[in-house]
């Protein structure tokens, strides 16, 4: 839905900085404060969790999970 609304592909949907405090990677207001000058868009979806997302490679016919994370994947 985000891609449809933006009309463009999404390059990244999260921020990971090993040197940051947890709040700077989970709180939308703090994310905007730190990264808002260089990010095209920061969407406030509420405070995030610490579990990594699942990454799926869809560049070939059969999708392949490259990192298993939070959530259940349904094809």
C-alpha positions as CSV (number, residue, x, y, z in Angstrom):
1,X,0.0,0.0,0.0
2,X,2.9,2.4,0.8
3,X,4.4,1.9,-2.7
4,X,1.0,2.5,-4.3
5,X,0.5,5.7,-2.4
6,X,4.0,7.0,-3.1
7,X,3.9,5.9,-6.7
8,X,7.6,4.8,-6.4
9,X,9.5,1.8,-5.0
10,X,10.6,1.9,-1.4
11,X,14.4,1.6,-0.9
12,X,14.4,1.1,2.9
13,X,11.7,0.9,5.5
14,X,13.8,1.0,8.6
15,X,16.9,2.6,10.2
16,X,19.7,0.6,11.9
17,X,22.6,2.2,13.5
18,X,24.7,0.1,15.9
19,X,25.9,3.2,17.7
20,X,22.4,4.5,18.5
21,X,20.4,4.2,21.6
22,X,17.3,1.9,21.2
23,X,14.9,4.9,21.2
24,X,16.5,6.4,18.1
25,X,15.7,3.3,16.1
26,X,12.2,2.7,17.4
27,X,10.6,6.1,18.2
28,X,9.3,7.9,15.0
29,X,9.7,11.4,16.4
30,X,13.4,10.7,17.3
31,X,14.0,9.0,14.0
32,X,12.7,12.1,12.3
33,X,14.8,14.3,14.5
34,X,18.0,12.4,13.6
35,X,17.4,11.3,10.0
36,X,14.7,13.7,8.8
37,X,17.2,16.0,7.0
38,X,18.5,13.1,4.7
39,X,15.4,11.0,4.5
40,X,12.8,11.8,1.8
41,X,9.9,10.6,3.9
42,X,9.5,9.5,7.6
43,X,6.2,7.8,8.1
44,X,5.0,7.7,11.7
45,X,3.6,4.2,12.2
46,X,4.0,4.3,16.0
47,X,6.8,3.1,18.2
48,X,8.5,0.1,16.6
49,X,9.7,-3.1,18.1
50,X,13.2,-4.6,18.3
51,X,12.6,-7.7,16.2
52,X,14.1,-7.5,12.8
53,X,11.8,-7.7,9.7
54,X,11.8,-10.6,7.3
55,X,13.7,-9.8,4.0
56,X,12.4,-11.6,0.9
57,X,14.3,-11.6,-2.4
58,X,11.7,-11.3,-5.2
59,X,14.1,-10.7,-8.1
60,X,13.5,-14.2,-9.4
61,X,10.4,-16.3,-10.1
62,X,10.4,-18.0,-6.8
63,X,10.7,-15.6,-3.8
64,X,13.4,-16.6,-1.4
65,X,13.7,-15.6,2.3
66,X,17.1,-14.0,2.8
67,X,16.5,-13.1,6.5
68,X,13.8,-14.7,8.7
69,X,12.3,-12.1,11.0
70,X,9.1,-11.1,12.7
71,X,5.8,-12.2,11.3
72,X,4.5,-15.1,9.2
73,X,5.2,-15.1,5.5
74,X,2.4,-16.2,3.2
75,X,2.9,-16.7,-0.5
